[in-house]
């Protein structure tokens, strides 16, 4: 998986583990050990209404009932279709907010590799 979003996820998880993170959805503190996630940093434009939720810590329970969850996941997965790794796999965000690798077809000519 490589790339800059990964570093952001680790920093975000460190904030959660250290008790210094607040959920981007409910605003409450995320306690160490709580089921939480940090979304990938994939939205560059601050004018995008989903921008503030990219590279953001969230309680998993909040993420699962978030009214914009499906559109957020769809936006990530549309972009991720272009993130083809040398082995042909691509990242995919699941409905639970996890990033997994999906085996894929061949690399597109001129397409970015991750």
C-alpha atoms as a printed R data frame, in Angstrom:
    type eleno elety resid chain resno       x      y       z
1   ATOM     1    CA   UNK     A     1   0.000  0.000   0.000
2   ATOM     2    CA   UNK     A     2   2.567  2.794   0.296
3   ATOM     3    CA   UNK     A     3   1.909  6.447  -0.207
4   ATOM     4    CA   UNK     A     4   1.444  9.500   1.954
5   ATOM     5    CA   UNK     A     5  -2.007  8.546   3.281
6   ATOM     6    CA   UNK     A     6  -0.433  5.652   5.115
7   ATOM     7    CA   UNK     A     7   1.790  7.908   7.202
8   ATOM     8    CA   UNK     A     8  -1.274  9.953   8.157
9   ATOM     9    CA   UNK     A     9  -3.121  6.828   9.260
10  ATOM    10    CA   UNK     A    10  -0.270  5.800  11.533
11  ATOM    11    CA   UNK     A    11  -0.022  9.271  13.050
12  ATOM    12    CA   UNK     A    12  -3.775  9.273  13.572
13  ATOM    13    CA   UNK     A    13  -3.666  5.868  15.225
14  ATOM    14    CA   UNK     A    14  -0.871  7.147  17.495
15  ATOM    15    CA   UNK     A    15  -3.154 10.031  18.528
16  ATOM    16    CA   UNK     A    16  -5.905  7.528  19.339
17  ATOM    17    CA   UNK     A    17  -3.539  5.261  21.276
18  ATOM    18    CA   UNK     A    18  -2.232  8.276  23.178
19  ATOM    19    CA   UNK     A    19  -5.723  9.495  24.069
20  ATOM    20    CA   UNK     A    20  -5.346 12.690  22.015
21  ATOM    21    CA   UNK     A    21  -7.951 12.081  19.304
22  ATOM    22    CA   UNK     A    22 -11.511 13.296  18.932
23  ATOM    23    CA   UNK     A    23 -14.087 11.750  16.631
24  ATOM    24    CA   UNK     A    24 -14.619 13.847  13.502
25  ATOM    25    CA   UNK     A    25 -18.292 12.876  13.569
26  ATOM    26    CA   UNK     A    26 -19.473 13.220  17.177
27  ATOM    27    CA   UNK     A    27 -16.658 15.382  18.576
28  ATOM    28    CA   UNK     A    28 -16.176 13.150  21.626
29  ATOM    29    CA   UNK     A    29 -12.753 11.914  22.721
30  ATOM    30    CA   UNK     A    30 -11.685  8.515  21.441
31  ATOM    31    CA   UNK     A    31 -10.312  6.571  24.366
32  ATOM    32    CA   UNK     A    32  -7.338  4.257  23.849
33  ATOM    33    CA   UNK     A    33  -8.625  0.766  23.145
34  ATOM    34    CA   UNK     A    34 -11.977  1.937  21.735
35  ATOM    35    CA   UNK     A    35 -12.978  0.578  18.334
36  ATOM    36    CA   UNK     A    36 -11.940  3.429  16.071
37  ATOM    37    CA   UNK     A    37 -10.454  4.096  12.652
38  ATOM    38    CA   UNK     A    38  -8.574  6.819  10.844
39  ATOM    39    CA   UNK     A    39  -9.808  7.479   7.331
40  ATOM    40    CA   UNK     A    40  -7.291  7.806   4.491
41  ATOM    41    CA   UNK     A    41  -6.113 11.227   3.361
42  ATOM    42    CA   UNK     A    42  -7.446 11.208  -0.203
43  ATOM    43    CA   UNK     A    43  -9.393 14.451  -0.717
44  ATOM    44    CA   UNK     A    44  -7.220 17.382  -1.748
45  ATOM    45    CA   UNK     A    45  -9.832 20.085  -2.245
46  ATOM    46    CA   UNK     A    46 -10.969 21.884   0.891
47  ATOM    47    CA   UNK     A    47 -14.119 22.851  -1.020
48  ATOM    48    CA   UNK     A    48 -15.189 19.188  -1.136
49  ATOM    49    CA   UNK     A    49 -17.850 18.692   1.573
50  ATOM    50    CA   UNK     A    50 -16.175 15.401   2.580
51  ATOM    51    CA   UNK     A    51 -12.680 16.964   2.908
52  ATOM    52    CA   UNK     A    52 -12.748 17.404   6.677
53  ATOM    53    CA   UNK     A    53 -13.504 13.701   7.112
54  ATOM    54    CA   UNK     A    54 -10.411 12.540   5.186
55  ATOM    55    CA   UNK     A    55  -7.431 11.665   7.421
56  ATOM    56    CA   UNK     A    56  -9.759 11.905  10.396
57  ATOM    57    CA   UNK     A    57 -10.166  9.713  13.481
58  ATOM    58    CA   UNK     A    58 -13.658  8.359  14.106
59  ATOM    59    CA   UNK     A    59 -15.385  5.972  16.454
60  ATOM    60    CA   UNK     A    60 -16.294  2.959  14.324
61  ATOM    61    CA   UNK     A    61 -19.836  3.100  15.732
62  ATOM    62    CA   UNK     A    62 -20.161  6.705  14.530
63  ATOM    63    CA   UNK     A    63 -18.746  5.819  11.113
64  ATOM    64    CA   UNK     A    64 -21.203  2.940  10.696
65  ATOM    65    CA   UNK     A    65 -24.274  5.169  11.189
66  ATOM    66    CA   UNK     A    66 -22.885  8.280   9.452
67  ATOM    67    CA   UNK     A    67 -25.325  9.557   6.826
68  ATOM    68    CA   UNK     A    68 -22.475 10.301   4.374
69  ATOM    69    CA   UNK     A    69 -20.667  6.975   4.881
70  ATOM    70    CA   UNK     A    70 -21.730  5.445   1.562
71  ATOM    71    CA   UNK     A    71 -20.771  8.525  -0.461
72  ATOM    72    CA   UNK     A    72 -17.435  8.778   1.398
73  ATOM    73    CA   UNK     A    73 -16.636  5.116   0.694
74  ATOM    74    CA   UNK     A    74 -17.700  5.478  -2.946
75  ATOM    75    CA   UNK     A    75 -15.484  8.558  -3.392
76  ATOM    76    CA   UNK     A    76 -12.484  6.709  -1.968
77  ATOM    77    CA   UNK     A    77 -13.098  3.590  -4.033
78  ATOM    78    CA   UNK     A    78 -13.480  5.625  -7.255
79  ATOM    79    CA   UNK     A    79 -10.072  7.197  -6.648
80  ATOM    80    CA   UNK     A    80  -8.553  3.888  -5.516
81  ATOM    81    CA   UNK     A    81  -9.378  2.294  -8.877
82  ATOM    82    CA   UNK     A    82  -6.387  4.266 -10.211
83  ATOM    83    CA   UNK     A    83  -4.031  3.098  -7.414
84  ATOM    84    CA   UNK     A    84  -2.758 -0.060  -9.026
85  ATOM    85    CA   UNK     A    85   0.105 -1.796  -7.239
86  ATOM    86    CA   UNK     A    86   2.784 -3.726  -9.161
87  ATOM    87    CA   UNK     A    87   1.061 -6.995  -8.210
88  ATOM    88    CA   UNK     A    88  -2.175 -5.765  -9.827
89  ATOM    89    CA   UNK     A    89  -4.025 -5.211  -6.553
90  ATOM    90    CA   UNK     A    90  -5.863 -2.072  -5.525
91  ATOM    91    CA   UNK     A    91  -6.926 -0.658  -2.164
92  ATOM    92    CA   UNK     A    92 -10.618 -0.893  -1.362
93  ATOM    93    CA   UNK     A    93 -12.533  0.645   1.527
94  ATOM    94    CA   UNK     A    94 -15.060 -1.748   3.018
95  ATOM    95    CA   UNK     A    95 -18.420 -0.739   4.457
96  ATOM    96    CA   UNK     A    96 -16.799 -0.840   7.911
97  ATOM    97    CA   UNK     A    97 -14.097  1.657   6.908
98  ATOM    98    CA   UNK     A    98 -11.226 -0.823   6.630
99  ATOM    99    CA   UNK     A    99  -8.770 -0.531   3.756
100 ATOM   100    CA   UNK     A   100  -8.109 -3.920   2.193
101 ATOM   101    CA   UNK     A   101  -6.327 -5.018  -0.980
102 ATOM   102    CA   UNK     A   102  -8.401 -6.316  -3.868
103 ATOM   103    CA   UNK     A   103  -6.706 -8.481  -6.458
104 ATOM   104    CA   UNK     A   104  -7.071 -6.792  -9.787
105 ATOM   105    CA   UNK     A   105  -6.384 -7.023 -13.462
106 ATOM   106    CA   UNK     A   106  -3.372 -5.796 -15.305
107 ATOM   107    CA   UNK     A   107  -1.824 -2.378 -14.846
108 ATOM   108    CA   UNK     A   108  -3.179  0.351 -17.110
109 ATOM   109    CA   UNK     A   109  -0.584  1.964 -19.389
110 ATOM   110    CA   UNK     A   110   0.470  5.275 -17.901
111 ATOM   111    CA   UNK     A   111  -1.576  4.673 -14.769
112 ATOM   112    CA   UNK     A   112  -0.052  5.407 -11.367
113 ATOM   113    CA   UNK     A   113   1.427  2.599  -9.353
114 ATOM   114    CA   UNK     A   114   1.339  2.554  -5.572
